[in-house]
Amino acid sequence: MKFLSIYLLALALNVSANGFSQTVTLNEKAITYTELFKLIHKQTGYQVFYKSDVLSSQEKINVTAVNASIDRVANDWLKNKQVQYSVL
């Protein structure tokens, strides 16, 4: 009986964690970080906050992602930046 209870609890926690993982699909050329963050908000409901002195609001980037997790895509976008992020 204890094993069944522990198994059901673990299963419930796994389902809960998977329910919060968000994916994005984007294929954008020469967009700003501001535009990118608006698209993320539109697809996921997540709001992105950043300091404009860290990420230039005028820098243009190309973004391609198909059902990719926000973490994977953010790592690609920010790989050459001295930026830390978290998804809350």
GIWO-V198000 format. One record per residue. RES is the residue in one small letter. SS is DSSP state (alpha for helix, beta for strand, coil for the rest). PSI is psi in degrees with one decimal (none if undefined). Layout:
# GIWO-V198000
{{RES;SS;PSI} {RES;SS;PSI}}
This chain:
# GIWO-V198000
{{m;coil;-40.4} {k;alpha;-40.5} {f;alpha;-43.5} {l;alpha;-41.6} {s;alpha;-44.2} {i;alpha;-40.8} {y;alpha;-45.5} {l;alpha;-37.9} {l;alpha;-45.3} {a;alpha;-40.7} {l;alpha;-43.3} {a;alpha;-40.9} {l;alpha;-38.3} {n;alpha;-43.7} {v;alpha;-41.8} {s;alpha;-43.8} {a;alpha;-40.5} {n;alpha;-28.9} {g;alpha;-25.1} {f;alpha;-11.1} {s;coil;127.2} {q;coil;143.0} {t;beta;156.2} {v;beta;150.7} {t;beta;117.2} {l;beta;145.5} {n;beta;82.6} {e;beta;141.4} {k;beta;135.5} {a;beta;54.9} {i;beta;158.4} {t;beta;164.9} {y;alpha;-36.9} {t;alpha;-46.0} {e;alpha;-40.4} {l;alpha;-46.8} {f;alpha;-30.8} {k;alpha;-40.3} {l;alpha;-40.4} {i;alpha;-44.3} {h;alpha;-41.9} {k;alpha;-39.2} {q;alpha;-33.2} {t;alpha;-21.7} {g;coil;-6.4} {y;coil;135.7} {q;coil;132.6} {v;coil;128.4} {f;coil;138.7} {y;coil;161.1} {k;coil;129.4} {s;coil;-20.6} {d;coil;-11.8} {v;coil;-45.4} {l;coil;118.1} {s;coil;131.2} {s;coil;-10.3} {q;coil;-13.0} {e;coil;134.1} {k;beta;136.7} {i;beta;157.9} {n;beta;134.9} {v;beta;125.1} {t;beta;122.7} {a;beta;134.9} {v;beta;112.0} {n;beta;43.7} {a;beta;147.7} {s;beta;152.2} {i;alpha;-39.9} {d;alpha;-47.3} {r;alpha;-45.1} {v;alpha;-41.1} {a;alpha;-38.7} {n;alpha;-39.1} {d;alpha;-44.0} {w;alpha;-34.8} {l;coil;13.5} {k;coil;-28.6} {n;coil;11.7} {k;coil;152.3} {q;coil;69.7} {v;coil;138.2} {q;coil;147.8} {y;coil;163.1} {s;coil;149.5} {v;coil;118.1} {l;coil;none}}
